[in-house]
């Protein structure tokens, strides 16, 4: 029995031993995803960026993080131009080119419908959205229920390249509302002084949707499994010891 216990201890130790690299490995992040990832005074910043930086420091893995447009982030993961990315929502299509560190999310997101004050409408079920035009960022998956409502015509959707374009579409009357990540949208609206003129409807499109650190399947990094095991273990430690919340609190009051 003691021998079996020691074998288990040795195995766990091997799984979480720090992975060392001779040179920095490149991770990319969406530059327009504040407060999770963005550029601040010419440098990558945000919750996901700071969390990944601390994970790599504790794991003794030299990394470099670059913020890119979302389309470039996805392209680099697919091609293997980067080792990984700070956060992606998981779906079967993306699992074809990305390995998800899904033992624990790097953050969770709520998606809601934003409208102009004075033009709010009821949203209890998707039937309430008939006749409305909603904006969303192209490429963002909003779940099976939303996809079904869109497919059967209950929801008419206009896609935009980013949240800024969605806000512009709302203000210019192109759409009745837009669906956005609650934290990301408020991070954009606050410096614009628009948090009292654009509001969100109570019912959520998506609640607590997890986003994960990923590795590119196409990258030339050796022993990806060892890096994943180490990073997942360190992220779990950071959540337990309060480091994660301390980082998030720099950017979000709800932590």
N, C-alpha and C positions, 0 to 999 in steps of 0.2 A: 504493500500500500504506500509506504514511504517512497519507494522507487518511482511509482506512478506519479505521486505528487511532485517529486523533483523534476520529472520529465515535463510536466505541465508548466511548472515555473520557468524552466529553461526555454520552452517554446514561446511563452508570453514575452519573455525578455528579448528573444530574437525578433519577435514581431515589432517591438517598439524601439529597438535600438536606433539611434539617430543615423540617418542616411547622409553620407558625406559626398560632396561633389567637388571636383577640382576647380571648376569655374561656375560662375553664376548661371542659374537656369532661369529662363524667361517665362513669366506669367503675364497675362494681359487682362485688362479690366475695361468695362464700358465707361467712357469718359463722361457720359451724360446720364449718370445713374446716382446722383447725389441723393441722400447722404451716404450711400454705400460705396460708390466709387466716382471720382471726379478729379479734376486738376485744380490745385490751390497754389497760387504763386509759382506756377510752372512745375509743380511736383504732384505725383499721384497721392491721393488722400481719400479718406472715407472709412466707414466701418469695415467693409470687406478687405480693403487694402491694409488697414492697420492690423486687423486680425491675422491676415496671411503673413504679414511682416513679422509679427510676434511668434507665430507658429514656426516659421523658418528659423528665427533666431534661437528658439528653444531646441529645435531639432538639429541645429548646427548645419543647416543647408543654405549656402549662399544663393540668393535669388535676386532677380531684377523684375520690377513691375512697371509696365507701360500701359497708359490709358489710351484707348483707341476708339474710333466710332464702332457702334455695335456690329455693323455688317462686317467690319474688318476683324473684330474679335472672333466671330463665328468662322470666318474664312481662315484665319490663322490656326484655329483649333483643328479644322478639317484637314489642312495641309501639313500640319506638324511644324509650322514656322515658330510656334511657341510650345513650351512644355505643358502649359495648362492655363486656366483662367480662374478668376476669383469667384465667380458665381454663375451658375446656369440652372434654370428650371429643368427638371428631368422629364423626358418623354422618349418614346421608342425611337423616333427619328434621330434625336441627339445622341442616344446611346450607341448609334452606329459609328460615331466619330469621337465621342468623349467617354472617358471612364469617370463615373461619378463617385465622389467620396461621400457616400450616402449613410455612413454610420451616424452622422449628425449634420444638420444644415448649418451653413455659415450665416444665414438669416432666414426669417420667414416674412411673407408679405401678405397684405390685405389689398384687394383691388375693389374699387368702388366707382360709381358713376358720379362725375362732377358736372354741375350745371351752374348757370348764372343765377344769382339771387333774383327773385321775382319771376323766374321761369321754371321753378322746380316742378316736377311732376311725380305722380305716384309710381312706386316700383315695389310691388309685393310679389308678383310673379312675372314671368317673361311675357305673358299676354298683355300686361300693362304697357309694354314697350312698342306695341303695334303702332305704326304711323310715326315713330320717332326715328331719327337718324343719329347713331352713336359713332363717335370716333374712337379709334384705338391705334396704338403703335403697331406698325406692320411687324409680323413675326412673333408677336407675343401671344402665347397660348392662354386662353381664358377658361379652359376646362370643357368637359364633355357637354354639360348642360347648356352652356352658352353656345357651343358649336352647333348643337341640335336646334336651338332657337334661331340661330342664324340660317341654318340650312333649310328650315321649313318656313322661313319668311316672317317670323314674329319679330326679328331684329334686323334692321337695315344698318349696315356698317360701312363707314368710310375710313380707310387706313391712312395713317400719316407716318412720316419717317421718324418722328420723335415726339416727346411730350410738348415741347415748345410749339411745334406745328399744330398739335391737337388743341392747345390753349388758343392759338390764333384762330383756328377754325371755329371754336366755340364763340369767341368774341366777335367774329365777323359773320356769325349766323349761318355758317355752312352746316353745322350740326346742332342737335338739341342738348347734347352732353357728350362727355368723353370718359372712357374707362381708363383709370390710371392707378398705379401703385400709390397707396395713400401717403406713405412717407416720402417717396420720391417727388410726388406732385406738390406736396406742401413745402418741400425744400426748394422747389422752383418758385412757387407762388409767394412765399414769405418775402424774399428780397424785392419782389415786384410790387409789394404792398397790396396784393390781391386776395389775401386769405379771407377777407370779409365780403368780397364781391363774387367769388366763386366758391361754392359749397358742395358737399357731397351728400348723396342720398343714404339713408340709414342702412338699407339692406345691402349686403356685400355680394359682389359677383364671385369673389374667391376670398376665403379666410384662411390665414396661417399657411399659405403655400410655401413649401420649403425650397430653398435654393442652395446648391452645393458647390464646393470647390470641385474642379474637374482637371483631369489630365487628358492631353491629346493622345488618341490611339496611334496617330501617325508620327508622333515625335520620336526622336532617336534616343531618348532617355532610357538607360538600362535599368532593369529591376524596378519597374513601376509599382509593383505590388508592395515592395518594401517602403517606398516613399509614401504610398497611400496609407499603409498601416501606421506609419510613424506620425503623419500629419493628422490622421483621425484621432489617434491616441492623445496627441498634444492638444487638439481642439477640445476634446472631452475634459482634459485637465483644466483648460482655461475657463470652461463653463463652470466647473466645480469650484475653482478657487476665486471666482469673482472677476477674473481679468477680462472676460468677454463683456460683461455688463459695464465694467469701468470704461472700456473702449467705446461701446455703444453710447454711453451717457455723454460722451464728448459731442455727439452729434444729434441725439434724440432725447428729449425730456422724459419719454415714457420708460426709459430704463433707469 
